[in-house]
Amino acid sequence: MMLKDRAGYPPDHINAVLTHTIHFVTLLAFYLGIKLPFEIVWSRSSSPPSGTTKGSGLLGVGTPWIGAIRGGESGGWARWSTKQPLHVSSAPPAASSSSSSNSPPSARPSSHRSSTAPSNTSPSSPTTPTSTTHTRTPSLGLTSSTSSTTLADSQLTHTPAPSPSPASAPGSAFTSALAMLLYDVCYLAHTQAVDVPLAHAGDALGNLWAVCCSPELGRRAHATRPLLPPPTPPAFALDFSQLLQATAATPARVRARGTSGKEVRKTERIVEEDEGWDLLDEEFIE
């Protein structure tokens, strides 16, 4: 399930699909004895759970959060230890209102100073215009910092800061959480001798069904012998940063554009067959 697939669906339906998928992954990992690289924790509050508690919360009660466990450098996933929300909020995002309310104060002082500076100073003092030019530079830095790509925002969520910035939290946090869930599914398939390429990593339910149909199902695990190496071994070649980038990408599949920039629409040619039919005029029809 990529981000482009959830367009047009209400948040309750998306959260229901995520809950069933989490339940499916949790059951398979428990009965097969597989330790997943990303741990899912259920919390009754809307804030991420604090500490490194494992197995806290009841399945389906509250909201799910996902984050990386302790691991090695292979796969590049271990540094994403901050819990991310694996659910879509039904409330409208407040990022636009907060950003709009915060942006005018940063712009008003510069315009106010520039308008009042000539009235307070004499025309012979040349130092005031230079001070007004310096007051405009913070607003330029603010606008340049807010315009960033989705992948850059998602990479900022794993920093030691307790929470991402309000302007980038709703979209990038869910993107990271969804990529973590897909990475768990791909690794679970790898432990059962099912190879999932990056192009098919978004088909979570199809990959889980392939795990259930694998002839090597239940042969090796982390809980029983022969023991599997801790997640993730070098044999598992899927890199989390590549999966995150593929999850955040939203290619346009409906309409294609040609080299001239105009929309190209495919039209099907209707082939008319006249064999076996004779056309008659109205005067011959009784």
KEBABA-581697 format. One line per field, with one value per residue (C-alpha): x, y, z; residue in three letters; residue number from 1. Coordinates in pm, whole numbers, plus 50000, padded with zeros to 5 digits. Layout:
px <- X / ...
py <- Y / ...
pz <- Z / ...
res <- ala / ...
n <- NUM / ...
//
This chain:
px <- 50000 / 50166 / 50064 / 49899 / 49665 / 49500 / 49372 / 48995 / 48952 / 48831 / 49079 / 48865 / 48889 / 49265 / 49313 / 49099 / 49317 / 49630 / 49492 / 49413 / 49754 / 49928 / 49725 / 49827 / 50197 / 50192 / 50030 / 50271 / 50576 / 50457 / 50374 / 50683 / 50912 / 51049 / 51192 / 51104 / 51336 / 51056 / 50845 / 50475 / 50340 / 49979 / 49918 / 49594 / 49712 / 49772 / 50135 / 50413 / 50492 / 50791 / 51073 / 51170 / 50873 / 50814 / 50481 / 50286 / 49926 / 49649 / 49605 / 49347 / 49316 / 49439 / 49670 / 49966 / 50319 / 50620 / 50994 / 51320 / 51469 / 51840 / 52028 / 52336 / 52425 / 52300 / 51995 / 52020 / 51706 / 51842 / 51877 / 51500 / 51430 / 51183 / 50825 / 50616 / 50233 / 50104 / 49760 / 49590 / 49435 / 49071 / 49115 / 49217 / 49589 / 49671 / 50002 / 49854 / 49689 / 49996 / 50226 / 49994 / 49965 / 50340 / 50440 / 50269 / 50450 / 50785 / 50690 / 50516 / 50813 / 51028 / 50761 / 50683 / 51045 / 51099 / 50798 / 50876 / 51250 / 51236 / 50998 / 51212 / 51544 / 51661 / 51732 / 52100 / 52153 / 52246 / 52266 / 51893 / 51838 / 52120 / 51955 / 51623 / 51788 / 51928 / 51584 / 51449 / 51700 / 51538 / 51212 / 51397 / 51565 / 51227 / 51068 / 51362 / 51365 / 50996 / 51019 / 51166 / 51092 / 50898 / 51205 / 51404 / 51121 / 51099 / 51472 / 51444 / 51203 / 51477 / 51683 / 51717 / 51447 / 51136 / 50897 / 50929 / 50834 / 50458 / 50478 / 50617 / 50492 / 50160 / 50283 / 50641 / 50576 / 50308 / 50527 / 50809 / 50572 / 50424 / 50771 / 50864 / 50563 / 50645 / 51005 / 50885 / 50676 / 50969 / 51200 / 50940 / 50916 / 51296 / 51309 / 51071 / 51274 / 51049 / 51242 / 51052 / 51212 / 51181 / 50927 / 50684 / 50747 / 50426 / 50204 / 50189 / 49897 / 50031 / 50369 / 50209 / 50011 / 50334 / 50481 / 50189 / 50234 / 50612 / 50742 / 51007 / 50746 / 50850 / 51186 / 51399 / 51323 / 51473 / 51297 / 51366 / 51661 / 51816 / 51841 / 51826 / 52078 / 51947 / 51773 / 51890 / 52172 / 52375 / 52189 / 51879 / 51975 / 51674 / 51782 / 51533 / 51619 / 51537 / 51208 / 51123 / 51192 / 50976 / 50695 / 50697 / 50698 / 50362 / 50398 / 50110 / 49959 / 49635 / 49761 / 50091 / 50258 / 50445 / 50761 / 50563 / 50404 / 50051 / 49845 / 49844 / 49531 / 49517 / 49224 / 49112 / 49029 / 48699 / 48721 / 48397 / 48328 / 48094 / 48136 / 47810 / 47586 / 47397 / 47286 / 46931 / 46760 / 46436 / 46230 / 46307 / 46202 / 45833
py <- 50000 / 50320 / 50674 / 50724 / 50432 / 50603 / 50904 / 50926 / 50689 / 50810 / 50784 / 50525 / 50285 / 50333 / 50273 / 49958 / 49820 / 49904 / 49736 / 49413 / 49417 / 49471 / 49184 / 48957 / 49045 / 49009 / 48666 / 48533 / 48668 / 48523 / 48173 / 48151 / 48284 / 48571 / 48887 / 49185 / 49485 / 49733 / 49692 / 49788 / 49929 / 50022 / 50334 / 50472 / 50832 / 51030 / 51094 / 50843 / 50600 / 50693 / 50460 / 50127 / 49918 / 49602 / 49435 / 49711 / 49772 / 49555 / 49484 / 49719 / 49929 / 50283 / 50384 / 50186 / 50325 / 50166 / 50208 / 50022 / 49785 / 49760 / 49627 / 49650 / 49874 / 49636 / 49772 / 50119 / 50075 / 50063 / 50441 / 50488 / 50418 / 50703 / 50573 / 50694 / 50692 / 50400 / 50556 / 50842 / 51115 / 51196 / 51555 / 51815 / 51894 / 52205 / 52263 / 52511 / 52718 / 52718 / 52803 / 53081 / 53222 / 53209 / 53355 / 53699 / 53793 / 53723 / 53940 / 54223 / 54342 / 54382 / 54581 / 54787 / 54875 / 54962 / 55196 / 55363 / 55391 / 55691 / 55880 / 55835 / 55924 / 56223 / 56201 / 56265 / 55939 / 55659 / 55383 / 55310 / 55158 / 54913 / 54795 / 54738 / 54519 / 54297 / 54251 / 54094 / 53810 / 53593 / 53581 / 53458 / 53189 / 53078 / 53040 / 52848 / 52609 / 52524 / 52425 / 52075 / 51743 / 51461 / 51240 / 51512 / 51564 / 51193 / 51170 / 51442 / 51234 / 51000 / 51277 / 51289 / 51557 / 51430 / 51522 / 51651 / 52001 / 52069 / 52163 / 51825 / 51587 / 51457 / 51352 / 51246 / 51060 / 50841 / 50782 / 50660 / 50439 / 50281 / 50212 / 50046 / 49815 / 49723 / 49656 / 49417 / 49229 / 49201 / 49075 / 48827 / 48695 / 48671 / 48449 / 48208 / 48191 / 48435 / 48701 / 49030 / 49286 / 49657 / 49697 / 49462 / 49577 / 49779 / 49472 / 49387 / 49144 / 48967 / 48923 / 48790 / 48539 / 48430 / 48370 / 48145 / 47945 / 47910 / 47550 / 47663 / 47792 / 47738 / 47577 / 47843 / 48104 / 48320 / 48126 / 47767 / 47582 / 47619 / 47979 / 48266 / 48551 / 48870 / 49114 / 49197 / 48987 / 49100 / 48841 / 49059 / 49321 / 49553 / 49898 / 50091 / 50431 / 50303 / 50159 / 50487 / 50679 / 50440 / 50466 / 50846 / 50860 / 50930 / 50874 / 50981 / 50672 / 50813 / 51056 / 51061 / 51364 / 51374 / 51561 / 51876 / 51890 / 51816 / 51539 / 51219 / 51010 / 50661 / 50593 / 50253 / 50201 / 50030 / 49783 / 49750 / 49417 / 49418 / 49054 / 48858 / 49167 / 49329 / 49690 / 49753 / 50079 / 50179 / 50134 / 49762 / 49709 / 49620
pz <- 50000 / 49882 / 49968 / 49632 / 49705 / 50004 / 49811 / 49825 / 50121 / 50463 / 50751 / 50932 / 50639 / 50611 / 50983 / 50963 / 50683 / 50881 / 51193 / 51007 / 50840 / 51174 / 51321 / 51033 / 51063 / 51442 / 51429 / 51167 / 51349 / 51681 / 51559 / 51338 / 51613 / 51404 / 51555 / 51337 / 51294 / 51370 / 51682 / 51698 / 52025 / 52100 / 52307 / 52450 / 52412 / 52098 / 52192 / 52119 / 52403 / 52614 / 52707 / 52552 / 52667 / 52468 / 52410 / 52588 / 52495 / 52356 / 51988 / 51840 / 52158 / 52110 / 51829 / 51689 / 51690 / 51525 / 51571 / 51525 / 51780 / 51849 / 51552 / 51337 / 51047 / 50779 / 50599 / 50754 / 50965 / 51323 / 51356 / 51316 / 51683 / 51733 / 51735 / 51441 / 51417 / 51213 / 51173 / 50993 / 51203 / 51128 / 51246 / 50986 / 50999 / 51198 / 51020 / 50774 / 51047 / 51266 / 50980 / 50861 / 51212 / 51266 / 50932 / 50961 / 51286 / 51119 / 50823 / 51009 / 51219 / 50910 / 50725 / 51035 / 51092 / 50732 / 50737 / 51069 / 51022 / 50784 / 51017 / 51330 / 51175 / 50984 / 50610 / 50677 / 50871 / 50625 / 50885 / 50918 / 50568 / 50631 / 50953 / 50777 / 50516 / 50789 / 50945 / 50625 / 50612 / 50886 / 50691 / 50383 / 50588 / 50725 / 50386 / 50248 / 50543 / 50512 / 50145 / 50154 / 49996 / 50155 / 50183 / 50359 / 50608 / 50677 / 50741 / 51005 / 51213 / 51338 / 51497 / 51876 / 51891 / 52071 / 51790 / 51433 / 51336 / 51315 / 50948 / 50842 / 51111 / 50967 / 50624 / 50682 / 51009 / 50854 / 50550 / 50772 / 50974 / 50662 / 50523 / 50853 / 50832 / 50473 / 50574 / 50845 / 50589 / 50348 / 50620 / 50742 / 50387 / 50368 / 50677 / 50506 / 50182 / 49994 / 49802 / 49768 / 49533 / 49595 / 49315 / 49494 / 49851 / 49859 / 49809 / 50179 / 50168 / 49860 / 50025 / 50344 / 50140 / 49970 / 50316 / 50408 / 50087 / 50116 / 50120 / 50373 / 50617 / 50978 / 50900 / 51072 / 51338 / 51610 / 51887 / 51777 / 51628 / 51381 / 51491 / 51248 / 51278 / 51439 / 51208 / 50958 / 50808 / 50505 / 50298 / 50329 / 50071 / 50102 / 50221 / 50432 / 50283 / 49935 / 50057 / 50228 / 49910 / 49708 / 49963 / 49956 / 49577 / 49411 / 49037 / 48817 / 48660 / 48521 / 48261 / 48077 / 47926 / 47599 / 47514 / 47428 / 47773 / 47652 / 47802 / 47604 / 47616 / 47478 / 47247 / 47135 / 46772 / 46707 / 46422 / 46230 / 46066 / 45766 / 45675 / 45671 / 45673 / 45385 / 45405 / 45276 / 45194 / 45364 / 45047 / 45039 / 45401 / 45433
res <- met / met / leu / lys / asp / arg / ala / gly / tyr / pro / pro / asp / his / ile / asn / ala / val / leu / thr / his / thr / ile / his / phe / val / thr / leu / leu / ala / phe / tyr / leu / gly / ile / lys / leu / pro / phe / glu / ile / val / trp / ser / arg / ser / ser / ser / pro / pro / ser / gly / thr / thr / lys / gly / ser / gly / leu / leu / gly / val / gly / thr / pro / trp / ile / gly / ala / ile / arg / gly / gly / glu / ser / gly / gly / trp / ala / arg / trp / ser / thr / lys / gln / pro / leu / his / val / ser / ser / ala / pro / pro / ala / ala / ser / ser / ser / ser / ser / ser / asn / ser / pro / pro / ser / ala / arg / pro / ser / ser / his / arg / ser / ser / thr / ala / pro / ser / asn / thr / ser / pro / ser / ser / pro / thr / thr / pro / thr / ser / thr / thr / his / thr / arg / thr / pro / ser / leu / gly / leu / thr / ser / ser / thr / ser / ser / thr / thr / leu / ala / asp / ser / gln / leu / thr / his / thr / pro / ala / pro / ser / pro / ser / pro / ala / ser / ala / pro / gly / ser / ala / phe / thr / ser / ala / leu / ala / met / leu / leu / tyr / asp / val / cys / tyr / leu / ala / his / thr / gln / ala / val / asp / val / pro / leu / ala / his / ala / gly / asp / ala / leu / gly / asn / leu / trp / ala / val / cys / cys / ser / pro / glu / leu / gly / arg / arg / ala / his / ala / thr / arg / pro / leu / leu / pro / pro / pro / thr / pro / pro / ala / phe / ala / leu / asp / phe / ser / gln / leu / leu / gln / ala / thr / ala / ala / thr / pro / ala / arg / val / arg / ala / arg / gly / thr / ser / gly / lys / glu / val / arg / lys / thr / glu / arg / ile / val / glu / glu / asp / glu / gly / trp / asp / leu / leu / asp / glu / glu / phe / ile / glu
n <- 1 / 2 / 3 / 4 / 5 / 6 / 7 / 8 / 9 / 10 / 11 / 12 / 13 / 14 / 15 / 16 / 17 / 18 / 19 / 20 / 21 / 22 / 23 / 24 / 25 / 26 / 27 / 28 / 29 / 30 / 31 / 32 / 33 / 34 / 35 / 36 / 37 / 38 / 39 / 40 / 41 / 42 / 43 / 44 / 45 / 46 / 47 / 48 / 49 / 50 / 51 / 52 / 53 / 54 / 55 / 56 / 57 / 58 / 59 / 60 / 61 / 62 / 63 / 64 / 65 / 66 / 67 / 68 / 69 / 70 / 71 / 72 / 73 / 74 / 75 / 76 / 77 / 78 / 79 / 80 / 81 / 82 / 83 / 84 / 85 / 86 / 87 / 88 / 89 / 90 / 91 / 92 / 93 / 94 / 95 / 96 / 97 / 98 / 99 / 100 / 101 / 102 / 103 / 104 / 105 / 106 / 107 / 108 / 109 / 110 / 111 / 112 / 113 / 114 / 115 / 116 / 117 / 118 / 119 / 120 / 121 / 122 / 123 / 124 / 125 / 126 / 127 / 128 / 129 / 130 / 131 / 132 / 133 / 134 / 135 / 136 / 137 / 138 / 139 / 140 / 141 / 142 / 143 / 144 / 145 / 146 / 147 / 148 / 149 / 150 / 151 / 152 / 153 / 154 / 155 / 156 / 157 / 158 / 159 / 160 / 161 / 162 / 163 / 164 / 165 / 166 / 167 / 168 / 169 / 170 / 171 / 172 / 173 / 174 / 175 / 176 / 177 / 178 / 179 / 180 / 181 / 182 / 183 / 184 / 185 / 186 / 187 / 188 / 189 / 190 / 191 / 192 / 193 / 194 / 195 / 196 / 197 / 198 / 199 / 200 / 201 / 202 / 203 / 204 / 205 / 206 / 207 / 208 / 209 / 210 / 211 / 212 / 213 / 214 / 215 / 216 / 217 / 218 / 219 / 220 / 221 / 222 / 223 / 224 / 225 / 226 / 227 / 228 / 229 / 230 / 231 / 232 / 233 / 234 / 235 / 236 / 237 / 238 / 239 / 240 / 241 / 242 / 243 / 244 / 245 / 246 / 247 / 248 / 249 / 250 / 251 / 252 / 253 / 254 / 255 / 256 / 257 / 258 / 259 / 260 / 261 / 262 / 263 / 264 / 265 / 266 / 267 / 268 / 269 / 270 / 271 / 272 / 273 / 274 / 275 / 276 / 277 / 278 / 279 / 280 / 281 / 282 / 283 / 284 / 285 / 286
//
